[in-house]
Amino acid sequence: MRRMASRWGLFAALFVVAAHAASPEPKTEPKPEPKKTAPKLITVGPAVTQTVFALGAGDRVVGVDDSSAALPEASKVRTVGYQRALSAEGVLSLGAGLLLGSAEAGPPAVLEQLKQAGMRVETFANEPTVEAARSRIQLIAERLGTAEQGRALVARLDEDLARAAGRVASVKGTKPPRILAVYARGAGAMMVAGSGTVADTLIRLSGAVNAAAGMQGYKPLSAEAVVAAAPDFVLLPAGSVATVGGAEGLAKQPGLSQVKGWRLVTVEDVDFMGLGPGLGRAVGRLQDGVGPAAKGGGK
């Protein structure tokens, strides 16, 4: 009897083993790859910052330089100081993995410190030309992985510039207005924008003449130079108007007090300092300003 029971026990054990071997192993779904988080950004230089926001990456920006803070979309972002005098500690404290800046970003020793700390640092040429503006937009778009948006942004820029060029062609044969571009940090610290500046490019694209084209870069405003320039319009960054006391304050400045009939026009601060995606719109604004609706300033 015990022998019979032992046999049945052996058969039962073999049956269980066979059944277990025949049953398929439960399938395990592969775990999804962890989603890569795009690195936080710091942008330095108004044209660079304007481009990053226009490409839809503004939500990644955790720090901008002082001049970029003039952009409405960047006004609530923390600032990291003047673009030529960055602090490694201040930049690194924001936890960004990538800094995108204009060629003016620095000093070089600080940029090297940032790289040694593990931050990627990319800088872009800031020549005041349309070609450089297009190239910078495309390069930044590639770095951000938004090449398609970059192409669309360049296309819109070209449309705006074509519209401005059409306005210039429509008044061909008439005497172009003379514009004196003034960069003002305060009533006593004014510089005139000559050739090779952002303001010079804006003026030429608008179909006007830079009244200070005979000088290169930025030079201190002098009474003799202003009188010789004989401007029809004075161009200021919009943020500087209150600083100088408006058109009335400008009219009291040496030289401008001696030139009669000039009028005040403005563009946004960021468009005065760099050629970004808003270049075409800035040219259009300048063209509007030199029309009949321009605000009076000279006597």
LODO-9735 format. One record per residue (C-alpha): residue number from 1; residue in one letter; x, y, z. Coordinates in Angstrom, 3 decimals. Layout:
N
+-----+----+----------+----------+----------+
:   i : aa :     east :    north :       up :
+-----+----+----------+----------+----------+
: NUM :  a :        X :        Y :        Z :
...
+-----+----+----------+----------+----------+
***
This chain:
299
+-----+----+----------+----------+----------+
:   i : aa :     east :    north :       up :
+-----+----+----------+----------+----------+
:   1 :  m :    0.000 :    0.000 :    0.000 :
:   2 :  r :    2.843 :    2.315 :    0.904 :
:   3 :  r :    4.477 :    1.417 :   -2.420 :
:   4 :  m :    1.294 :    2.407 :   -4.323 :
:   5 :  a :    1.080 :    5.740 :   -2.512 :
:   6 :  s :    4.712 :    6.463 :   -3.279 :
:   7 :  r :    4.104 :    5.861 :   -6.970 :
:   8 :  w :    1.096 :    8.193 :   -7.020 :
:   9 :  g :    3.150 :   10.855 :   -5.245 :
:  10 :  l :    5.885 :   10.529 :   -7.837 :
:  11 :  f :    3.384 :   10.838 :  -10.714 :
:  12 :  a :    1.836 :   13.939 :   -9.142 :
:  13 :  a :    5.219 :   15.609 :   -8.738 :
:  14 :  l :    6.142 :   14.854 :  -12.359 :
:  15 :  f :    2.786 :   16.252 :  -13.512 :
:  16 :  v :    3.348 :   19.504 :  -11.653 :
:  17 :  v :    6.843 :   19.887 :  -13.085 :
:  18 :  a :    5.607 :   19.227 :  -16.625 :
:  19 :  a :    2.730 :   21.648 :  -16.273 :
:  20 :  h :    5.031 :   24.357 :  -14.965 :
:  21 :  a :    7.451 :   23.793 :  -17.854 :
:  22 :  a :    4.633 :   24.014 :  -20.402 :
:  23 :  s :    3.169 :   27.258 :  -19.091 :
:  24 :  p :    4.673 :   30.315 :  -20.833 :
:  25 :  e :    6.682 :   32.821 :  -18.819 :
:  26 :  p :    4.750 :   36.089 :  -18.262 :
:  27 :  k :    5.845 :   38.786 :  -20.715 :
:  28 :  t :    7.392 :   41.921 :  -19.263 :
:  29 :  e :    6.875 :   45.156 :  -21.154 :
:  30 :  p :   10.124 :   47.013 :  -21.895 :
:  31 :  k :   10.554 :   50.059 :  -19.704 :
:  32 :  p :   10.269 :   53.342 :  -21.627 :
:  33 :  e :   13.454 :   55.309 :  -22.040 :
:  34 :  p :   13.584 :   58.207 :  -19.577 :
:  35 :  k :   12.645 :   61.446 :  -21.314 :
:  36 :  k :   15.630 :   63.730 :  -21.734 :
:  37 :  t :   15.113 :   67.161 :  -20.249 :
:  38 :  a :   16.347 :   70.048 :  -22.387 :
:  39 :  p :   19.032 :   72.003 :  -20.522 :
:  40 :  k :   18.189 :   75.349 :  -18.986 :
:  41 :  l :   19.576 :   78.332 :  -20.869 :
:  42 :  i :   21.295 :   81.613 :  -20.198 :
:  43 :  t :   21.249 :   84.058 :  -23.115 :
:  44 :  v :   23.635 :   86.975 :  -23.498 :
:  45 :  g :   23.099 :   89.713 :  -26.068 :
:  46 :  p :   19.725 :   91.127 :  -27.153 :
:  47 :  a :   19.778 :   89.600 :  -30.650 :
:  48 :  v :   20.537 :   86.148 :  -29.215 :
:  49 :  t :   17.855 :   86.444 :  -26.536 :
:  50 :  q :   15.271 :   87.717 :  -29.016 :
:  51 :  t :   16.049 :   84.765 :  -31.289 :
:  52 :  v :   15.740 :   82.144 :  -28.535 :
:  53 :  f :   12.335 :   83.453 :  -27.474 :
:  54 :  a :   11.151 :   83.737 :  -31.091 :
:  55 :  l :   12.104 :   80.074 :  -31.591 :
:  56 :  g :    9.790 :   79.066 :  -28.739 :
:  57 :  a :   12.526 :   78.183 :  -26.236 :
:  58 :  g :   11.829 :   81.055 :  -23.839 :
:  59 :  d :   10.546 :   78.685 :  -21.146 :
:  60 :  r :   14.068 :   77.257 :  -20.862 :
:  61 :  v :   15.718 :   80.648 :  -20.236 :
:  62 :  v :   16.638 :   81.192 :  -16.577 :
:  63 :  g :   19.025 :   84.136 :  -17.007 :
:  64 :  v :   19.715 :   86.997 :  -19.433 :
:  65 :  d :   22.191 :   89.872 :  -19.585 :
:  66 :  d :   21.139 :   93.413 :  -18.659 :
:  67 :  s :   20.557 :   94.590 :  -22.238 :
:  68 :  s :   18.313 :   91.602 :  -23.018 :
:  69 :  a :   16.052 :   92.475 :  -20.108 :
:  70 :  a :   14.610 :   95.264 :  -22.276 :
:  71 :  l :   12.715 :   92.569 :  -24.188 :
:  72 :  p :    9.179 :   92.348 :  -22.731 :
:  73 :  e :    9.254 :   88.535 :  -22.804 :
:  74 :  a :   12.575 :   88.480 :  -20.924 :
:  75 :  s :   11.789 :   91.247 :  -18.448 :
:  76 :  k :   10.906 :   88.829 :  -15.624 :
:  77 :  v :   13.949 :   86.600 :  -16.077 :
:  78 :  r :   16.875 :   87.007 :  -13.687 :
:  79 :  t :   19.769 :   89.060 :  -15.009 :
:  80 :  v :   23.448 :   88.062 :  -14.915 :
:  81 :  g :   24.931 :   91.530 :  -15.414 :
:  82 :  y :   26.550 :   93.407 :  -18.277 :
:  83 :  q :   27.363 :   91.093 :  -21.179 :
:  84 :  r :   31.074 :   92.023 :  -21.260 :
:  85 :  a :   31.507 :   91.665 :  -17.490 :
:  86 :  l :   29.829 :   88.382 :  -16.549 :
:  87 :  s :   30.504 :   86.650 :  -13.251 :
:  88 :  a :   31.108 :   82.888 :  -13.270 :
:  89 :  e :   29.540 :   82.524 :   -9.829 :
:  90 :  g :   26.412 :   84.434 :  -10.827 :
:  91 :  v :   25.948 :   82.443 :  -14.023 :
:  92 :  l :   26.556 :   79.031 :  -12.428 :
:  93 :  s :   24.193 :   79.784 :   -9.544 :
:  94 :  l :   21.236 :   79.601 :  -11.939 :
:  95 :  g :   21.844 :   75.928 :  -12.736 :
:  96 :  a :   21.829 :   76.299 :  -16.518 :
:  97 :  g :   23.608 :   73.800 :  -18.734 :
:  98 :  l :   24.026 :   75.999 :  -21.802 :
:  99 :  l :   24.986 :   79.623 :  -22.388 :
: 100 :  l :   24.222 :   81.163 :  -25.775 :
: 101 :  g :   25.802 :   84.562 :  -26.275 :
: 102 :  s :   26.919 :   87.164 :  -28.741 :
: 103 :  a :   30.599 :   87.554 :  -29.564 :
: 104 :  e :   30.750 :   90.391 :  -27.002 :
: 105 :  a :   30.016 :   88.013 :  -24.102 :
: 106 :  g :   32.868 :   87.826 :  -21.649 :
: 107 :  p :   35.390 :   88.328 :  -20.300 :
: 108 :  p :   37.112 :   85.311 :  -21.922 :
: 109 :  a :   38.479 :   84.087 :  -18.574 :
: 110 :  v :   34.943 :   83.826 :  -17.195 :
: 111 :  l :   33.726 :   81.895 :  -20.226 :
: 112 :  e :   36.610 :   79.479 :  -19.739 :
: 113 :  q :   35.639 :   79.046 :  -16.077 :
: 114 :  l :   32.099 :   78.196 :  -17.129 :
: 115 :  k :   33.356 :   75.560 :  -19.562 :
: 116 :  q :   35.610 :   74.005 :  -16.926 :
: 117 :  a :   32.594 :   73.825 :  -14.607 :
: 118 :  g :   30.778 :   71.710 :  -17.201 :
: 119 :  m :   28.633 :   74.340 :  -18.894 :
: 120 :  r :   28.389 :   74.439 :  -22.677 :
: 121 :  v :   29.191 :   77.913 :  -23.978 :
: 122 :  e :   28.334 :   78.929 :  -27.550 :
: 123 :  t :   28.928 :   82.411 :  -28.954 :
: 124 :  f :   27.800 :   83.867 :  -32.265 :
: 125 :  a :   29.175 :   86.635 :  -34.473 :
: 126 :  n :   27.390 :   89.959 :  -34.093 :
: 127 :  e :   28.243 :   91.797 :  -37.307 :
: 128 :  p :   25.528 :   94.368 :  -38.096 :
: 129 :  t :   24.480 :   92.826 :  -41.412 :
: 130 :  v :   21.355 :   91.098 :  -42.661 :
: 131 :  e :   23.430 :   88.065 :  -43.681 :
: 132 :  a :   24.832 :   87.731 :  -40.153 :
: 133 :  a :   21.328 :   88.007 :  -38.682 :
: 134 :  r :   20.035 :   85.205 :  -40.896 :
: 135 :  s :   23.028 :   82.995 :  -40.122 :
: 136 :  r :   22.741 :   83.577 :  -36.360 :
: 137 :  i :   19.064 :   82.615 :  -36.347 :
: 138 :  q :   19.780 :   79.370 :  -38.196 :
: 139 :  l :   22.768 :   78.462 :  -36.011 :
: 140 :  i :   20.873 :   79.072 :  -32.777 :
: 141 :  a :   17.930 :   77.070 :  -34.091 :
: 142 :  e :   20.255 :   74.142 :  -34.824 :
: 143 :  r :   21.756 :   74.297 :  -31.325 :
: 144 :  l :   18.251 :   74.216 :  -29.825 :
: 145 :  g :   17.028 :   71.412 :  -32.074 :
: 146 :  t :   14.485 :   73.690 :  -33.741 :
: 147 :  a :   15.906 :   73.910 :  -37.263 :
: 148 :  e :   12.452 :   73.982 :  -38.894 :
: 149 :  q :   11.332 :   76.899 :  -36.708 :
: 150 :  g :   14.592 :   78.628 :  -37.590 :
: 151 :  r :   13.887 :   78.390 :  -41.301 :
: 152 :  a :   10.392 :   79.772 :  -40.758 :
: 153 :  l :   11.792 :   82.639 :  -38.698 :
: 154 :  v :   14.277 :   83.567 :  -41.431 :
: 155 :  a :   11.468 :   83.441 :  -43.999 :
: 156 :  r :    9.391 :   85.887 :  -41.935 :
: 157 :  l :   12.409 :   88.159 :  -41.557 :
: 158 :  d :   12.903 :   88.161 :  -45.325 :
: 159 :  e :    9.218 :   88.978 :  -45.858 :
: 160 :  d :    9.471 :   91.963 :  -43.491 :
: 161 :  l :   12.614 :   93.214 :  -45.234 :
: 162 :  a :   11.035 :   92.775 :  -48.683 :
: 163 :  r :    8.086 :   94.864 :  -47.516 :
: 164 :  a :   10.460 :   97.587 :  -46.300 :
: 165 :  a :   12.405 :   97.471 :  -49.580 :
: 166 :  g :    9.141 :   97.910 :  -51.455 :
: 167 :  r :    8.432 :  101.078 :  -49.491 :
: 168 :  v :   11.898 :  102.387 :  -50.362 :
: 169 :  a :   11.332 :  101.667 :  -54.052 :
: 170 :  s :    7.989 :  103.476 :  -53.980 :
: 171 :  v :    9.679 :  106.792 :  -53.095 :
: 172 :  k :   12.689 :  106.384 :  -55.371 :
: 173 :  g :   13.796 :  109.702 :  -56.797 :
: 174 :  t :   12.859 :  111.736 :  -53.738 :
: 175 :  k :   15.449 :  113.159 :  -51.374 :
: 176 :  p :   16.098 :  110.630 :  -48.571 :
: 177 :  p :   15.861 :  111.903 :  -44.990 :
: 178 :  r :   19.049 :  112.327 :  -42.952 :
: 179 :  i :   18.946 :  110.495 :  -39.621 :
: 180 :  l :   21.336 :  110.990 :  -36.704 :
: 181 :  a :   21.316 :  107.942 :  -34.402 :
: 182 :  v :   22.166 :  108.738 :  -30.782 :
: 183 :  y :   22.836 :  106.219 :  -28.035 :
: 184 :  a :   22.205 :  107.867 :  -24.684 :
: 185 :  r :   23.076 :  106.501 :  -21.256 :
: 186 :  g :   22.059 :  109.841 :  -19.813 :
: 187 :  a :   21.755 :  113.473 :  -20.768 :
: 188 :  g :   25.517 :  113.922 :  -20.362 :
: 189 :  a :   26.652 :  110.642 :  -21.945 :
: 190 :  m :   25.619 :  110.539 :  -25.579 :
: 191 :  m :   27.258 :  108.719 :  -28.465 :
: 192 :  v :   26.593 :  109.066 :  -32.187 :
: 193 :  a :   26.292 :  105.891 :  -34.292 :
: 194 :  g :   28.448 :  106.015 :  -37.410 :
: 195 :  s :   29.118 :  103.399 :  -40.087 :
: 196 :  g :   29.426 :   99.759 :  -39.097 :
: 197 :  t :   26.797 :   99.965 :  -36.356 :
: 198 :  v :   23.382 :   98.383 :  -35.919 :
: 199 :  a :   21.729 :  101.793 :  -36.176 :
: 200 :  d :   23.532 :  102.449 :  -39.469 :
: 201 :  t :   22.088 :   99.234 :  -40.913 :
: 202 :  l :   18.570 :  100.138 :  -39.755 :
: 203 :  i :   18.869 :  103.593 :  -41.317 :
: 204 :  r :   20.150 :  102.309 :  -44.659 :
: 205 :  l :   17.507 :   99.561 :  -44.904 :
: 206 :  s :   14.810 :  102.156 :  -44.251 :
: 207 :  g :   15.972 :  104.117 :  -47.306 :
: 208 :  a :   17.367 :  107.016 :  -45.279 :
: 209 :  v :   20.902 :  108.390 :  -44.968 :
: 210 :  n :   22.993 :  108.061 :  -41.825 :
: 211 :  a :   23.938 :  111.675 :  -41.082 :
: 212 :  a :   27.067 :  110.402 :  -39.271 :
: 213 :  a :   28.175 :  107.902 :  -41.916 :
: 214 :  g :   31.509 :  109.688 :  -42.221 :
: 215 :  m :   32.635 :  108.290 :  -38.852 :
: 216 :  q :   33.172 :  104.671 :  -37.868 :
: 217 :  g :   31.489 :  103.048 :  -34.876 :
: 218 :  y :   30.300 :  105.093 :  -31.913 :
: 219 :  k :   31.782 :  108.533 :  -31.197 :
: 220 :  p :   30.993 :  111.102 :  -28.496 :
: 221 :  l :   28.314 :  113.587 :  -29.479 :
: 222 :  s :   29.835 :  116.984 :  -30.225 :
: 223 :  a :   28.144 :  120.222 :  -31.223 :
: 224 :  e :   30.331 :  120.625 :  -34.308 :
: 225 :  a :   29.582 :  117.100 :  -35.548 :
: 226 :  v :   25.833 :  117.522 :  -35.071 :
: 227 :  v :   25.731 :  120.842 :  -36.919 :
: 228 :  a :   27.761 :  119.347 :  -39.767 :
: 229 :  a :   25.481 :  116.307 :  -39.897 :
: 230 :  a :   22.388 :  118.527 :  -40.348 :
: 231 :  p :   19.888 :  115.784 :  -39.425 :
: 232 :  d :   16.226 :  115.796 :  -40.367 :
: 233 :  f :   15.562 :  113.198 :  -37.656 :
: 234 :  v :   17.215 :  112.044 :  -34.454 :
: 235 :  l :   16.912 :  108.325 :  -33.757 :
: 236 :  l :   16.934 :  107.083 :  -30.148 :
: 237 :  p :   16.291 :  103.739 :  -28.455 :
: 238 :  a :   12.794 :  104.041 :  -26.989 :
: 239 :  g :   14.077 :  103.382 :  -23.471 :
: 240 :  s :   16.369 :  106.415 :  -23.626 :
: 241 :  v :   13.683 :  109.000 :  -24.397 :
: 242 :  a :   12.731 :  109.620 :  -20.770 :
: 243 :  t :   16.406 :  109.527 :  -19.735 :
: 244 :  v :   17.252 :  112.526 :  -21.913 :
: 245 :  g :   14.064 :  114.430 :  -21.111 :
: 246 :  g :   12.278 :  113.631 :  -24.335 :
: 247 :  a :   12.478 :  115.707 :  -27.482 :
: 248 :  e :   12.536 :  118.879 :  -25.401 :
: 249 :  g :   15.582 :  117.698 :  -23.473 :
: 250 :  l :   17.386 :  116.713 :  -26.660 :
: 251 :  a :   16.663 :  120.114 :  -28.178 :
: 252 :  k :   18.757 :  121.688 :  -25.398 :
: 253 :  q :   21.839 :  119.610 :  -26.195 :
: 254 :  p :   24.838 :  121.319 :  -27.854 :
: 255 :  g :   24.531 :  121.044 :  -31.596 :
: 256 :  l :   20.941 :  119.825 :  -31.582 :
: 257 :  s :   19.941 :  123.194 :  -30.139 :
: 258 :  q :   21.488 :  124.797 :  -33.234 :
: 259 :  v :   19.907 :  122.527 :  -35.850 :
: 260 :  k :   16.367 :  123.548 :  -36.693 :
: 261 :  g :   13.437 :  121.392 :  -37.740 :
: 262 :  w :   14.641 :  117.928 :  -36.738 :
: 263 :  r :   12.175 :  115.391 :  -35.379 :
: 264 :  l :   12.487 :  112.496 :  -32.950 :
: 265 :  v :   11.998 :  108.843 :  -33.968 :
: 266 :  t :   12.565 :  105.662 :  -31.960 :
: 267 :  v :   13.011 :  101.920 :  -32.267 :
: 268 :  e :   12.954 :   99.354 :  -29.463 :
: 269 :  d :   16.142 :   99.206 :  -27.396 :
: 270 :  v :   16.959 :   95.626 :  -28.435 :
: 271 :  d :   16.647 :   96.538 :  -32.122 :
: 272 :  f :   19.043 :   99.463 :  -31.643 :
: 273 :  m :   21.626 :   97.139 :  -30.052 :
: 274 :  g :   21.414 :   94.003 :  -32.190 :
: 275 :  l :   19.942 :   92.622 :  -35.402 :
: 276 :  g :   17.590 :   89.819 :  -34.438 :
: 277 :  p :   14.377 :   88.362 :  -35.853 :
: 278 :  g :   12.690 :   91.728 :  -35.266 :
: 279 :  l :   15.009 :   93.513 :  -37.724 :
: 280 :  g :   12.423 :   93.842 :  -40.494 :
: 281 :  r :    9.766 :   95.137 :  -38.106 :
: 282 :  a :   12.254 :   97.655 :  -36.676 :
: 283 :  v :   12.986 :   98.970 :  -40.179 :
: 284 :  g :    9.255 :   99.313 :  -40.771 :
: 285 :  r :    8.844 :  101.219 :  -37.507 :
: 286 :  l :   11.640 :  103.588 :  -38.524 :
: 287 :  q :    9.986 :  104.116 :  -41.914 :
: 288 :  d :    6.717 :  104.941 :  -40.148 :
: 289 :  g :    8.576 :  107.377 :  -37.901 :
: 290 :  v :   10.094 :  109.442 :  -40.670 :
: 291 :  g :    6.649 :  109.874 :  -42.246 :
: 292 :  p :    4.194 :  112.717 :  -41.519 :
: 293 :  a :    3.215 :  111.191 :  -38.155 :
: 294 :  a :    6.713 :  111.541 :  -36.676 :
: 295 :  k :    6.836 :  113.298 :  -33.331 :
: 296 :  g :    8.153 :  116.857 :  -33.425 :
: 297 :  g :   11.302 :  117.757 :  -31.494 :
: 298 :  g :   13.474 :  120.378 :  -33.162 :
: 299 :  k :   12.492 :  123.996 :  -33.255 :
+-----+----+----------+----------+----------+
***
